[in-house]
Amino acid sequence: MTETTDLQARDSERQQARLARVAPADTLTPADRYQELFVAVQIGRVFADSKTFVDCAPRIDPERILEAYRARHAMPDFDLAAFVHEHFQPEPAHDSEYVADRDRPLAEHIDALWDVLTRQPREHPVRSSLLPLPNPYVVPGGRFGEMYYWDSYFTMLGLAASGRRDLLRHMADNFAYLIDSCGHVPNGNRSYYLSRSQPPVFALMTELFEREGVREALAYLPRLRREHAFWMDGGDELRPGEVHRHCVRMEDGVLLNRYWDDRDTPREESYLEDVSTARACDRPAHEVYRELRAGAASGWDFSSRWCGGDGALTSIRTTLIVPVDLNSFLHKLEEQIAELSLAAGDDAAAADFARRARDRRHAIDRWLWSEADDAYLDYDWHDGAPRPMLTAAMATPLYVGIASREQAARVATTLRTQLLQAGGLATTRNLSGEQWDRPNGWAPLQWLGILGLADYGEAALAAEIRRRWLATVGDLYRSEGKLVEKYDISAADDGAHGGGGGEYPLQDGFGWTNGVTRMLLQQPVPL
């Protein structure tokens, strides 16, 4: 047995041991499980937040609950809220006794937060929507009490900077388990997230695991292949102009990707919000639901980036858009599979994926680079035209190393003149009321921009974005003793503010803000 196959065999044995101790997931979503009861609870706004009910745990067998509801709901004195509280246990709020000491350095504060944000699988309630995991995991915080896909990569950066190899190892095993058991990484470890994924960053994770001594990237090659198959399902059979699930065959025959969700019903965690959006449209409701779900799969939920000319959420058209960041991440995935396949001695697979990566890079240049705008733009395959919107996603090709030196220099100029704000990089230039638009800044986009620019020698701009972002996060920490999900980065002189907009209140915690900030504090010049 070669060293490579021996490594994969040992990893397979460890995986089988993990599978043996994890309870089977209930893959029925709350809407599937509770049917008309679910609709009544969400439409009736029994809970102020639509996510509360889908995260509840049933106190007795779900079938008995539905039978009881059907027997009682038509009675004159039936009280829906009382029935729900009788039969369901809301997820307990994780308000810890942890109190921030604002005199404590920010890095120490973040180091102390990791245990506060860690959840234990043994604490999972029975028959809830949580998908079981074999190991402890870090959650974002606030209303988000589960592990999220692309959030976790940025959280892991902070775990590495804090020296938390234990949690890094647990997270690595959890993501490998999800790919093995689900065939892809769901949006989050909830049954209602199974129909979609999020930006595919597992390849970036495996590089981090190897760099931090958690496990060699080669051990993850089968999972990387399986994730790629999920994203490319049905693509090989498409003719120019055709689409299927995540795949878009462009008019010149090249294959690119879009965001997608396999369901076309309201998001269960935002049920009433989605129903209200669809009612305000003159489009078929199922089309609107699919577009909203695909927008959630993008991680940018929501942004005028995914909408029609007026930027209103009612015009959302996510599945008609070929995004630059998604295709950059998939290039990274293909490139890494090629490199690892070569290391494993699989020359045929190495050659195949090297060709796929080259083809995608050329396609990104052909379809997503704009000479006129000095930027990477998304492309509307339905309208056959680039999307005329500058977004911070243009930094992603730099982050994965597929821009030319000239393109990187031009992107740097565009970022500096169009998106750089007092507190960091803006997400877009549009003020829409959605949370992934102005005036908000988000930690993952700062990281992609800073590291991408630094990798192409744009150190001055990278350092300036880092300085502005750390000042924003530090100012709010000193004034309020916390880190938050997003920040208003537009103001220069009146202090730092948490961001706004979107479907839910500003969340404290907060996983990826902690992660990016902790790593930026550790490396003064991100090279």
N, C-alpha and C positions, 0 to 999 in steps of 0.2 A: 504494500500500500504506500503510495507516495505521500509526502508531507501534506500536500494540498487536500487529497481525498481523505486523509486521516483527520485533518482539521474539520472537514465538512461532516464526517461521520460522528466525531465527538459532539459537534454542534447539534446534529440530528438527535443524538441520544439525549442531550440536555433538553431539547425541545419536547421530545416524547415524555420526559419526566414532568415538564411544566404542564403539558396537556392533561396528564393524569390527575393533576391536583386542581384543575380549573373546572368549575361547574359549567354545564352546557348553557349557552346563551339562549334567552327567549327572544327569538328574532321577530316575533310579532310586535309591531309597534303599538303604542297606546290606542291609536285610531283603529287599527285592525282588531285589537283585543276588545275594546269597549264599544265600538260601533256607534249606535245612536246616543248612548250615554256620553261618549266622548264629545260628540257634536254639541249636545245640550250643555255640557259643562263649559266648553270653550265659547260658544255663542252667548251663553248666559253670563259670561264673565264672573264665574264663581270665584276665581282668583284674579287679582289685578294684573298679574303677569301670566301670559299664556304658557310660559315655560314651567310654571309651578305644577300644574296638573300632570303634565307628561313626565315629570320627575318624581311624582308621588309613588309610594309603595302601597300595594293593596294589603289590607289587614287580613283578608281571607282569600280563598281561591277566586281568581278573576271571573271564572265562569259563573260562580255563585253570585257574585256581585251583579253581573249583567242580568242574570235571572231575576234577582231581587228588584232591580230597577224596572225591568219589563213588567213585573207583577204589580209594582206600586206607583209608577210615575203618573198614571192617569187618575189616581185617587184625588179627591177634592182638596185634601189637606196635605198633599205631598210637598215637601220642602227640599228642593234640589241641593241647596248648600248644606243642609243638615245631613242629607243622605251621603253626600260626598265626604264630609268630615267623619261620618260614622264608619265609612268603609275604606278610607284612604288615609295614609300617614304622609303628610308633606315632608319633603327632605329637610332634615334639621339644618338650620342656619349655622354656618361654621364661623360664628363670631367668637374668636378666641379671646383669651385673656391677655393676649399680647398687646402691649401699649408701647408705641414708638417713643424713644428718647431722642428728641430732635437735636440734642447736642452730640449724639452719636454720629460718627462718620457714616455717610450714605452707604458705602460698601459694607460696613458692619451691619447696618440695618437690613440690607438685602440678604446677607449671609444668614441672619437670624430668621428671615421670612420663609426660607425653603421648607423647614419642618412645618410651619403653619399652613403652607399650601400643599403639603403632601397628604394623599389619601391612601388608605389601606384596603386592599381587596376584601379582607376578612370583615370589613365594616359594611359591605354592600348589602342593602336590604333585599330580602327574598322577593322574587317576581317583579322587581322594578324594571325600568327601561335601561338600567345600566348594563352594559356588556361586561362580563367578568374579565378581569385581567389577572395574570399570575403574580404580579409584583406591585409594590407601592409605586405611585405615580404622582406627578406634580400637576395641579390644576391652575387655571388662570386666577381664580378668585371671584368674589362677588357672586353673581347668579350662575356663574359657570363652574359647576362642581364636578366636571368630568374632564378627561384628557382630550385636548384638541390636537389635530394633526400638525398643521404648519406652525401654529403657536408654539408647539413643543420644541421645534428646532431652535427658535430664538431663546426660549427658556433654557435649553440645554447649554447654550453659550455661557449663560450665567452660572449654571451648575459647574461647568468646567472651570470658570474663573474663580469660583468659590472653593474649588478643591473637592466637590461632592461627587467623587467617582462612584460612590455607592448608588446614588440616585441616577447617575448617568447609565450605569450598568442595568439598573431596573428598567429604566425607560427604553433602553436598547432592546431588552428581552420582550417588553410589552409590545413594541412596534413590530418586531419579528413575529410575535404570536398573532397579532391582528392580521398580518398578511397571510400567515399560514392558515388561519381559521376562517377569514372572510374573503380572501382572494385579493384584497386591497386594504388600504388604510382608510377607514371611514372618517368622515368629517370630525367625529368625536365618538367616544365609546358609549353611545346610546343607540338603542334599536332604531329610533327614528332618524338616525344619521346614516344608516347602512346603505341607503340608495345613492349616496354621493360621497366623493372624497373631498380633498382640498388641494391647494398647490402641492405637487409631488416633490417633496424635499427629502425623501428617505435617502437618496444618494448623498445629499449634503450631510445628513445625519451620520451615515456610515463612515464618511471621511473624518468627522469629528470623533466618532467612537475609536477609530484607529489612532488618530493623533493623540487622544487622551489615554491610550492604553487600555481601553475597555475590551476591544476585540478587533481582530484583523478584518478589514473590509471584505476580504475574500469569503469569509464565512457567510456573508449576506448575499452572495451572488444569486442563489436561487430565488430569494425574495425580490431582489431588484428585477430579475427577469419576469417574475410574476406580476409585479406592479406595472412594468412596461406593457405586458400583455393586456392588463386591465384597461389601460389608457388607449391602446391601439386596437381593441377588439373591433373586428369588422372592417378595418381600414384597407386591408389588402384587396378586398373585392370591389372597392369603390371606383367608379369612373369619374373623369373630370367633372366638377360641378356637383357631385353627390356628397352626402353627409350621412354619418351613422354614429350614434352615441357621441363619443368624444372626438371623432375623426372628421376631417374636412379634406376632400380631395380638391385642390385648387385647379384653376383652369389650365395651368401648364403641366398638370399631372403630379405635382409634388403633394406630399401628405403633411398637413399641419393639424393642430388640435384646438378644441374649444372646451369650455366648461359645460357640464351636463349633469343632470340628476335623472335617475330612471323613473321617478314618479312625476305625475302631473296633477297632484292634489295640493291643497294648502300645506305649508310646512306645519307640522304638528306643534312645534315649539313657538310658532307665531301664527296660530290658526286664524284668530279673529282679524289680525292685521292683514293677512293675505286675502281673506275673504273681502275685507273692506276695500283693498286695492283693486281686486278683480271687479267688484261692483261699480267702481268708478270708471271702468274701461268700457269701450264698445267692442272689445275683442272677446273671443271665446274664453271663458274662465280658465279652462284647463291649459290654454297656451300661456296665460299670465302666470299661473302657478308654476309651470315648468321654468319659465324665465326667472322667477323669483328664487326658485330652488337652485338653479344654475348660478345665479348671482351669489347665493350663499356658499356654493362650492368654490367660488373664486377666492373666498376670504375677504373680499371687498364688499361686504354687505351692509349698506348699499352705497352706490356711487353713481353720479351722472355718467360715469364712464360706460355703464351698461345700458344707458337710456337713449331715447330718441333726441331730436334736436332741442326740445324744450327742457330736457333734463329731468322731467317729472318721472316719478317711479311708475306711474301708470303706463309709460311708454317703454318699459324695460324690454330689452331684446338681447339678453346675454348670449343665447345660443347662436345668434347670427354673427358673433364677433370672434375673430381669431386673435387672442391676446398675446402680447409680446412676452410677458413674464412666464406664462404657462409654457410656451414653446421653448423658452430659454431653459427652464428647469428640466424639460424633457430632453433637450440636447445634453444637459449635464448627465442625466440618467443613461442615455445611450452611450455617451463617451465613457462613463464609468463601467458599464457592462462590457464594453469592448476591451478596456484595459484589464479588468479582472478576468475576463474569459481568456485573454492571452496569458495571464499569469497562471491560470488553471490548466493551460495546455490545450484549450479548445480553440484551435486556430480558425476554424470555420465560423464559429460564433463571433470571434473577435473581428474577423473581416466583415461579417454581416453588420454588426453594430457600429463599426467604424464608418462603414458606408452610410448607414442610417444617420449617424451624427453629422457627417459631411453634407448629406442631402438637406438635413434640417437647417444647418447653418447657412447654406446657400439660399434656402427658401426664406429664412428670416431676412436675409439681405434683400432678396427679391421683393417680398411682400410687406415687410414690416419696417424697413428703413426708409425714411423720408429725406431725400436730398434737400427739398425745399424748407423743411422744418428743422434740420440739423438734429433729428431725434428719431427714436424708434416709436412708431405709432401702432396701435391696434388696427386690424383690418376688418371691415364689414363685408363678409363674403356674399351676403345676400344682395347688397347694393353694389358690390364690386368696386369699393372705394376705401381708401384709408379713413380711419376715424379722425376727424379734425380736432383732437383733444390732446394736450400735453399732460402726461401723468408721470408720477415718480417711478412707474413701472419701467420707464426707459433706462433705468440704471441696471436692470437685471441682466441684460446681455454683457455688461461690464463685469458684473459679479461672477458670472460663470465663464468669463474669458473668451467670448466669441466675437466681440467687437474688434475692429481694426484700430490701430493707434489713431488714425485720423477720425474715425467715427467716435472714439472715446473722447477725444479733445473737443469735438463739436457737441457731444452730449454734455460734457462738463460746462461748456459755455451756456447751453440752453438751461441746464439746471440752475446755474448761478444767476442768470438774468430773469428766468421765468418762474422758478419754483422755490428759490431760497427765501425764507422768511426770517423774521427776527428770532424765532425759536427753533429753526431747523428746516427740513425740507417739507414743503406742502405736498399733499397727496395729488391734488389737481388745482387748477385755477378757478374752478367753478364754486360759487356759493349757492348750494342747492337745498340746504337743510338736511342732507344725508350725511352720515358720519364719516364716510370715506371721501369727503370733499373738503374744500376750505371751510373754516379756518383750521381744520384739525391736522395734527401731525401724529404719526404712528411710529412706534419703535422699530418694527421690522423694516420699514422703508428707509429709515435713517441708516440702519445697518447695511442694507443692500447698497445704498448710495455711497456711504463712507468707504466701505471695503472695495467696492467696484472702482471708485475713483482712485483710491490709493494704489490699487493693483496696476493701474495704467499711468502712474506717475503724477497724478493730479493731487499731490499731497497737500497743497495749500488749501484747496477747496474742501478736501476730505477733513482736514483739521478744523476748518471753520465750521462745517456742519456739526462735527463732534462737539466743538466748544459751545455752540448755540444750543444743541440738544441737551447736553449735560447741565447747562445753566438753567434751562427750562425745567428739567426734572428736579434739579437741586433746589430751585426757588420754591416750588410747590412743596417739596419735602420739608424745607425749613419752616414754611408757613403753616402747613397742615399735617405734617408728620406721616405722609403716605405717598405711594406711587399709584398712578392711575392708568387706565386702559389707553387713553389718548389725551392729547393736550391741544389747547388753543395756542397756536404758535405765531399768531399774527401780531400780538401786542409787543412793543419793545420796552416800554417804560412803566407800565402799570402792574407789573408782577405777573407771575405765571398763573395760568388758569387751566383747569381740566376742560377737555373738549366736550362738545355737545352734539345734538342732532341724533337722528336714527330712531330706532324703535324702543329703546330702553334707556334708563338713566345711566349716567356715568358710573363705571365700575371701579372699585378699589381692588388692590391685590399686589401688583398685577403681573402675572407670569412673564410675558414677553418684554414688558417694560423693565422689569427686574433683570431679566437675562441680558438684554442689550446694554443696559446702563452698567451693569456689573462688569461686563467684558470691556466696555469702552473706558471705564475707570482703571482697568488693569493695564491696558495698552495705550499709552499716550499718543503714539503714532501708529495707526492701524496699517501695517505693511504686510 
